[in-house]
Amino acid sequence: MSERDSLALTLAVALLIGGVLIGREILGLWPVVAVTYGPLVAIYCGPEVVRRLLIRREVWRFGRELRRADR
C-alpha cells in the first residue's frame, strides 16, 4: 500500500467517523445507528433471508401440486 493510499484510507475513515458523530448530535443515536448499520445487516443477512423465502415458496408450490394431484 502506497503512502497516497494510506492517506486516502485515513481521510475516509476520519470523514466516516466524523459524519457519524455529527449525525448523532443532529439526529440522535438510533436514526444514525439504523442508517449506518442497516445496510451492513442487510448485506450480511440478505442472502439467508432470500434463501429461506425461496424455500418456503417452493414448499408451498409443492404442497399445492400435491393437493391438485389428490383430486
C-alpha positions as CSV (number, residue, x, y, z in Angstrom):
1,M,0.0,0.0,0.0
2,S,1.5,3.3,-1.1
3,E,1.6,6.4,1.0
4,R,-1.2,8.0,-1.0
5,D,-3.4,5.0,-0.5
6,S,-2.7,5.1,3.3
7,L,-3.6,8.8,3.3
8,A,-6.8,8.3,1.4
9,L,-7.9,5.5,3.7
10,T,-7.1,7.6,6.8
11,L,-9.1,10.5,5.5
12,A,-12.0,8.3,4.5
13,V,-12.1,6.7,8.0
14,A,-11.9,10.2,9.6
15,L,-14.7,11.5,7.5
16,L,-16.8,8.5,8.2
17,I,-16.3,8.7,12.0
18,G,-16.8,12.5,11.9
19,G,-20.0,12.1,9.8
20,V,-21.4,9.5,12.3
21,L,-20.6,11.7,15.3
22,I,-22.1,14.8,13.7
23,G,-25.2,12.9,12.6
24,R,-25.6,11.5,16.1
25,E,-25.6,15.0,17.5
26,I,-28.1,16.3,14.9
27,L,-30.5,13.3,14.5
28,G,-29.9,11.3,17.7
29,L,-28.4,7.9,18.3
30,W,-31.0,5.5,16.8
31,P,-31.5,7.0,13.4
32,V,-27.8,7.2,12.8
33,V,-27.4,3.6,14.0
34,A,-30.2,2.5,11.7
35,V,-28.7,4.3,8.7
36,T,-25.2,3.2,9.5
37,Y,-25.8,-0.5,10.4
38,G,-28.9,-1.1,8.3
39,P,-27.1,-1.7,5.0
40,L,-24.4,-3.9,6.8
41,V,-27.1,-6.1,8.4
42,A,-28.9,-6.3,5.1
43,I,-25.8,-7.4,3.3
44,Y,-24.9,-9.9,6.0
45,C,-28.5,-11.4,6.4
46,G,-29.9,-10.8,3.0
47,P,-28.8,-13.9,1.2
48,E,-30.0,-16.2,4.1
49,V,-33.4,-14.4,4.2
50,V,-33.8,-14.7,0.4
51,R,-32.9,-18.4,0.5
52,R,-35.5,-19.1,3.2
53,L,-38.2,-17.2,1.3
54,L,-37.4,-19.1,-1.8
55,I,-37.5,-22.5,0.0
56,R,-40.8,-21.5,1.7
57,R,-42.3,-20.6,-1.7
58,E,-41.2,-23.9,-3.3
59,V,-42.6,-25.9,-0.4
60,W,-45.9,-24.0,-0.8
61,R,-45.9,-24.8,-4.5
62,F,-45.1,-28.4,-3.9
63,G,-48.0,-28.7,-1.4
64,R,-50.3,-27.1,-3.9
65,E,-49.3,-29.5,-6.6
66,L,-49.9,-32.4,-4.2
67,R,-53.4,-31.1,-3.3
68,R,-54.2,-30.8,-7.1
69,A,-53.0,-34.4,-7.7
70,D,-55.1,-35.7,-4.8
71,R,-58.3,-34.6,-6.5
